Amino acid sequence: MGTTRRPGRGLTRDAVLDAAIALVEREGSASLTMRRLGTELGVEAMSLYHHVANRDAVLAGMAERLMSRFPAPPPHAGWQDAGEWFARQLRMVAATSPQTFALTAMAPLRSPAALEPVEAVLDALVRGGATPAGALVAYRALASYARGYALAEVVGFTVDASTAAGAADLDALDPAAFPILGGRAGELHEVGPDRAFDAGLRALIDGLTGLVDPPAARMTAVRARRR
């Protein structure tokens, strides 16, 4: 039931990875074994090794496939817009494939396909005045924030007043022990996940301005505009 049968002949790496993502989203991370993936594709598990070396290679490839879903960044975007684009796209990918994201979010990105969105952000940061090393620091801060926020949403590690159950849990707290959380479900409901994400992202980008666009770089840009 739910198994996709495909002939072994003509099998591709992308087809294997897409089937792995579909399997994990449908049945959870525990379902991802080479034998189960082979069954999903209608082939023996040994046939998969012509395309992926092992389960770790499947996980790395799944992360790559998620990153490949990023649309092209805004053309000639400033570093702030590029950073915001990257963070929002990472969160959107997590929302679209939450089980896969939770399984692969910490996997290192090594392939050219996975690194293209990273290069786009770094390029905007360097054009904005950052050194290559400074651009990497800024990128890591942006990626860590977006990935951590998205993971918290995926696994439910958040204070949640958006559901009846979450609101009831907060309202049940003793206000004497929890003067901020207790009995404030109505107020916290207004602080939705999008609003909190936007506030944190804006604060982070503002905080990176000194690193990316230092005073010397701003003065150089001003002088260039005056010529």
Phi, psi and omega per residue, in radians:
M1 nan 2.143 3.124
G2 1.451 -0.031 -3.120
T3 -1.418 2.344 3.103
T4 -1.654 2.086 -3.131
R5 -1.745 2.196 3.112
R6 -2.353 2.590 3.104
P7 -1.174 2.528 3.137
G8 -1.143 -0.610 3.130
R9 -1.184 2.316 -3.130
G10 1.529 0.068 3.103
L11 -1.109 2.431 -3.134
T12 -2.149 2.855 3.100
R13 -1.062 -0.768 -3.139
D14 -1.069 -0.672 3.130
A15 -1.144 -0.676 3.098
V16 -1.096 -0.809 -3.099
L17 -1.177 -0.705 3.114
D18 -1.137 -0.644 3.089
A19 -1.172 -0.645 3.108
A20 -1.118 -0.729 3.109
I21 -1.110 -0.799 -3.139
A22 -1.070 -0.706 3.139
L23 -1.120 -0.822 -3.123
V24 -1.136 -0.717 3.125
E25 -1.127 -0.579 -3.088
R26 -1.470 -0.665 -2.971
E27 -2.160 -0.022 3.101
G28 1.611 2.899 -3.017
S29 -1.146 -0.527 -3.117
A30 -1.128 -0.344 -3.116
S31 -1.333 -0.253 -2.993
L32 -1.448 1.585 2.955
T33 -2.158 2.799 -3.134
M34 -1.117 -0.652 3.131
R35 -1.155 -0.778 -3.138
R36 -1.159 -0.644 3.115
L37 -1.165 -0.676 3.067
G38 -1.064 -0.745 3.091
T39 -1.061 -0.700 3.121
E40 -1.026 -0.617 -3.090
L41 -1.663 -0.066 3.123
G42 1.334 0.500 -3.138
V43 -2.348 2.903 3.002
E44 -1.243 2.620 -3.130
A45 -0.991 -0.601 -3.120
M46 -1.067 -0.488 3.131
S47 -1.147 -0.448 -3.108
L48 -1.215 -0.480 -3.050
Y49 -1.241 -0.143 2.991
H50 -1.307 -0.263 -3.048
H51 -2.095 -0.533 3.112
V52 -2.401 2.392 -3.010
A53 -1.230 -0.627 -3.071
N54 -2.955 -3.040 -3.113
R55 -1.116 -0.650 3.112
D56 -1.070 -0.665 3.095
A57 -1.164 -0.592 3.067
V58 -1.121 -0.782 -3.137
L59 -1.075 -0.785 3.123
A60 -1.091 -0.692 3.121
G61 -1.192 -0.606 3.083
M62 -1.118 -0.728 3.073
A63 -1.077 -0.699 3.099
E64 -1.073 -0.751 -3.127
R65 -1.124 -0.652 3.076
L66 -1.098 -0.782 -3.135
M67 -1.137 -0.530 -3.133
S68 -1.216 -0.212 3.114
R69 -1.394 -0.170 3.105
F70 -1.085 2.272 2.999
P71 -1.247 2.947 3.105
A72 -1.102 2.491 3.114
P73 -1.197 2.833 3.080
P74 -0.990 2.320 -3.106
P75 -1.082 2.342 3.105
H76 0.978 0.563 -3.114
A77 -1.191 2.535 2.982
G78 -1.187 2.897 -3.037
W79 -1.148 -0.578 3.117
Q80 -1.112 -0.786 3.129
D81 -1.157 -0.687 3.127
A82 -1.153 -0.712 3.110
G83 -1.126 -0.724 3.113
E84 -1.141 -0.740 3.099
W85 -0.994 -0.820 -3.099
F86 -1.108 -0.825 -3.096
A87 -1.105 -0.744 -3.121
R88 -1.201 -0.680 3.128
Q89 -1.163 -0.669 3.112
L90 -1.080 -0.759 3.117
R91 -1.153 -0.655 -3.135
M92 -1.162 -0.709 3.097
V93 -1.065 -0.716 3.115
A94 -1.090 -0.705 -3.138
A95 -1.204 -0.549 -3.113
T96 -1.335 -0.669 -3.119
S97 -2.280 1.197 -2.984
P98 -1.111 -0.697 -3.115
Q99 -1.159 -0.731 3.123
T100 -1.185 -0.707 3.136
F101 -1.094 -0.779 3.135
A102 -1.076 -0.566 -3.108
L103 -1.387 -0.546 -2.960
T104 -2.051 -0.006 -2.994
A105 -1.053 -0.504 -3.112
M106 -1.648 0.041 3.129
A107 -1.226 2.386 3.109
P108 -1.162 2.515 3.116
L109 -1.653 2.107 -3.064
R110 -2.196 -0.515 -3.021
S111 -1.398 2.693 3.084
P112 -0.966 -0.694 -3.115
A113 -1.101 -0.690 -3.131
A114 -1.285 -0.492 -3.041
L115 -1.583 -0.117 -3.126
E116 -1.052 -0.814 3.093
P117 -1.098 -0.599 3.108
V118 -1.122 -0.787 3.127
E119 -1.072 -0.638 3.136
A120 -1.103 -0.725 3.111
V121 -1.177 -0.783 -3.131
L122 -1.074 -0.692 3.123
D123 -1.069 -0.774 3.131
A124 -1.132 -0.667 3.138
L125 -1.148 -0.758 3.126
V126 -1.170 -0.724 3.082
R127 -1.087 -0.486 -3.136
G128 -1.401 -0.120 3.082
G129 2.130 -0.078 -3.142
A130 -1.381 2.606 2.933
T131 -1.279 2.825 3.074
P132 -0.951 -0.707 3.114
A133 -1.154 -0.745 3.106
G134 -1.121 -0.640 3.107
A135 -1.100 -0.692 3.119
L136 -1.131 -0.692 3.105
V137 -1.091 -0.801 -3.129
A138 -1.125 -0.747 3.122
Y139 -1.057 -0.781 -3.114
R140 -1.096 -0.644 3.103
A141 -1.134 -0.777 -3.140
L142 -1.137 -0.804 -3.111
A143 -1.139 -0.708 -3.126
S144 -1.140 -0.719 3.127
Y145 -1.110 -0.907 -3.075
A146 -1.133 -0.733 -3.134
R147 -1.145 -0.777 3.141
G148 -1.116 -0.729 3.127
Y149 -1.114 -0.794 -3.121
A150 -1.124 -0.719 3.116
L151 -1.104 -0.708 3.110
A152 -1.066 -0.682 3.098
E153 -1.171 -0.734 -3.076
V154 -1.132 -0.762 -3.069
V155 -1.625 -0.053 3.074
G156 1.419 0.370 -3.122
F157 -1.540 1.117 -3.125
T158 -2.502 2.798 2.967
V159 -1.421 2.038 -2.961
D160 -2.085 2.047 3.033
A161 -2.030 0.248 -3.057
S162 -1.479 -0.218 3.117
T163 -2.030 2.836 3.130
A164 -1.060 -0.715 -3.138
A165 -1.153 -0.752 3.133
G166 -1.124 -0.719 3.124
A167 -1.136 -0.702 3.136
A168 -1.112 -0.691 3.115
D169 -1.059 -0.764 -3.122
L170 -1.222 -0.714 -3.130
D171 -1.166 -0.389 -3.138
A172 -1.404 -0.205 -3.138
L173 -1.206 2.590 3.102
D174 -1.305 2.013 -3.126
P175 -1.032 -0.445 3.123
A176 -1.193 -0.661 3.138
A177 -1.513 -0.514 -3.119
F178 -2.231 1.273 -3.047
P179 -1.132 -0.379 3.140
I180 -1.638 -0.806 -3.100
L181 -1.421 -0.705 -3.017
G182 -1.122 2.207 3.075
G183 1.241 0.240 -3.103
R184 -2.028 0.476 -3.112
A185 -1.003 -0.681 -3.140
G186 -1.072 -0.756 3.123
E187 -1.188 -0.752 -3.100
L188 -1.202 -0.466 3.099
H189 -1.043 -0.552 -3.133
E190 -1.255 -0.381 3.102
V191 -1.571 1.329 -3.110
G192 -1.267 2.945 -3.099
P193 -1.078 -0.605 3.136
D194 -1.178 -0.758 -3.141
R195 -1.099 -0.751 3.134
A196 -1.157 -0.718 3.114
F197 -1.089 -0.800 -3.137
D198 -1.055 -0.757 -3.121
A199 -1.116 -0.765 3.134
G200 -1.166 -0.712 3.141
L201 -1.135 -0.749 3.134
R202 -1.119 -0.746 3.111
A203 -1.085 -0.707 3.129
L204 -1.138 -0.810 3.137
I205 -1.103 -0.734 3.092
D206 -1.072 -0.681 -3.127
G207 -1.218 -0.411 3.138
L208 -1.467 -0.122 -3.050
T209 -1.026 -0.730 -3.134
G210 -1.118 -0.522 3.133
L211 -1.386 -0.737 -3.039
V212 -1.463 -0.700 -3.040
D213 -2.155 1.174 -3.095
P214 -1.151 2.840 -3.094
P215 -0.927 -0.708 -3.120
A216 -1.070 -0.711 3.131
A217 -1.179 -0.654 3.125
R218 -1.142 -0.700 3.135
M219 -1.143 -0.685 3.107
T220 -1.096 -0.725 3.126
A221 -1.138 -0.688 3.127
V222 -1.121 -0.779 3.141
R223 -1.092 -0.683 -3.141
A224 -1.127 -0.660 3.139
R225 -1.217 -0.496 -3.113
R226 -1.355 -0.313 -3.114
R227 -1.328 nan nan
